Each structure stands twice: as structure tokens, then as C-alpha cells.
Amino acid sequence: MVESRRGTVAAAVTIAFALAAAGRVWAGTSPEATPKIGVRVDSMVASDTHEGVDTQLTPMGPRLRSLFSYTTYHLVSHQERQTPMGTELSFDLPGGRILHVEPHGIDGDMIAMEVVLFQGERPVMSTDLKLRNHGVLIVGGPRYEQGMLIISIGADCRCPRTAQRE
Amino acid sequence: MNDCEQIAPLLGAFQDGELEPREMQDVARHLATCKTCEAELGDYNMLGQQLREVITIPPLNGFAAGVNARLDAMRPSLGERIGAFFEALNQRWAAAFAMVSMAGAVAVITALILTPYLRNSMGSGAQPAPMAKAEPPAAAPSLASATTDEAPRSLMPTEEESSQQLASTPDLNPGDSHAVIKRLESQVPTTAVWSEPEHGTTVIWLPSDK
């Protein structure tokens, strides 16, 4: 009888430790622990040639019209990538420009990131910001061909309100 | 075999009422016609009466007390009872320890699962560090205080640059905005920042010189 009691206790303790270890492993490998950030970069040229908004930019039309007063918006390139936190993404832009985006943290529903715009090898603009999940940052102004280059940067995180802080 | 030989062995049981109904009926029918067996049954009756008169019924006074005294004498000793008590207690402790172990495991797992959420909820309740805001309070698009007429700036952080960065508005709740700019450095002399809350968009405008 005593032996059976000891066996029960030993089994309970073993199960407890096994469950704790499994929970630890699960928590360490859960998606929340290493969220991936999707970064979308659209390069557009805005001008006043009265050609309207490029059909590929139709979803962004109202946004562009509310922000700027140009009459033509033409999509030059669309790039979309995913990266784990703390890893820099590099996007080639029109006119020999390069955009570096490095998400490095999540604060609530905002994604902290560093954005650097290069003209060739020369950094033109550098910013450290927090962007709301699914939000858009637009960097514009540089001349390109017959208009202005507008770069739309969107960040998406498929993670709960959450996981990591800077 | 005549009837008397069959009935005679049953007379004692008949006297005591221990026969089967059918046998009782047969014996009673035989007795009604057989004087010999009837006389023998009378002997049985007489013998029974004499035996009952001989037997003395023992006195029952103090019987219950005597039984209790015997039971008391059979009770285990105090040491045995204490031992039995601790044995039962030990069983309860073993069960309690097992339950506590399981509860502890569940608590640890729950804590491990909920820790990121708790950390986040505690963090979101904290005051944000002072940082620059990219958007003006007004909803209408307008130039923000990032505009500067100074010469192009270096991207290396200097004291001069820190004065050219956006004004800090730590009193605004970042949760109400869609972008919070902590740092902005630009080589373009006239950098503008504004936001369009309706579409959740912030703009950094770097106009070319030409």
C-alpha cells in the first residue's frame, strides 16, 4: 500500500515536470516568440500630366489624392517581403535609390522600425519610428523622370497585441 | 411398507411444524385414522413439555453491559489507534501532495503561456518615453514642425541635429496615432512631415532642390 502511494506521488511529480517542460518548449517556439514582419514597398511617380491614377494603384487612389495634389500617379515597382524581427530588408528603388527597412520591435499594435533612404551609397534620410500595424509611411519628394518619386512603405505583423517590446 | 412406518419418522418434525405443507397434510390425515401414531405424537408432546420444564432460561440482566465490556476489551490500544490515525493522515498527505504538484504544474504552464500577454499588457500601461510625433493634432493635412530652412544636415547625430529634429510631444498618447517618429534625420534642407489620420498615413516629404 505504501509502495503504491509512493508510485502515485512519483508519477504525479514526473507528470508535473514533464508538463512544465512541454509548456516551456511550447512557449519558446510559439509564433508569438518570433513574429515575422511583412514589408510592402510601392514606388510611384506623381506628376501633373492629367492621366489619373494607375489602375494598379486604384486601392491607394483616395489616399494619394487626399495627401497630394498631383493629377497623375504611376506605379513603378511593387515589392513585398517578410523578415524576422531585427533583420534588415533592402529594396531597390527607381533612380538608383535604395531603401533599408529594419523592424526591430513590437509595442502594442505598433511596429518599431528603422527606415533609411539612400541615394546610391549616400544616405539621404534616416528615421526611427513606430508604425501602426497595417499602417503606411510615405516618403516622397525626390525627383524622378518628369515627376516626384513617392515611396509607400507598409508594415504588417500577423501577431496579437503583443509579444515583444523594444 | 405400511403407513405407520412412513409416518413415524416424521412425527417429531410434525410436532415442531417443520414439515413441508404436503407432508404436514399426509401426516395429519394419517393421524386422524391411526391411534398408534396419535399416541406416539402425544408422547412427543409430553417429552417436549418435560424438556421445556427442565431447561432454565439464563438471566438477561446486564447482558448488554456485558457485551459492551467485551467489545471494550477487544478495542485496539491507544498506540495502535494513533498509528492508524497517522497512517490515514499519511494517505491524505500523499493525495494532497499529488494534487499540489499537479496544480503547481498547471500554474507554471499557465504562467509560461500568459507571460508574453501579461508583459505586453503591463507594458502598454506604462507611460511612453518622450518621442517625436509625426502627426499634427489637427485632422487636416498640414505642414508639421519638421520643416526647417537650415542647411543640409549630416546623418551623424550631433547636438546641432538634435535641435533640428521634430518637436517632442510626450503628452500625446501614441495609441491614438498611427505613427510615432522617434528620430528623423535628413540631408534635405526642407523636410516636411504630416499625416492623414483618415487613411492612417504619415508622409515624410523630402523635396528636391531643383
Interface residues (C-beta under 8 A of the other chain):
Chain A: R5 R6 T8 V9 A12 V13 I15 A16 F17 L19 A20 A22 G23 R24 W26 A27 E32 A33 P62 R63 S66 L67 D107 G108 M110 L117 R122 P123 V124 M125 S126 T127 D128 L129 K130 L131 R132 H134 G135 V136 L137 I138 V139 G140 G141 P142 R143 M148 P160 R161 T162 A163 Q164 R165
Chain B: N90 Q91 A94 F97 A98 S101 M102 G104 A105 V106 V108 I109 L112 I113 T115 P116 Y117 R119 N120 G123 S124 A134 P141 L155 P174 G175 S177 H178 A179 V180 I181 K182 R183 L184 E185 S186 Q187 V188 T191 E196 E198 H199 G200 T201 T202 V203 I204 W205 L206 P207 S208 K210
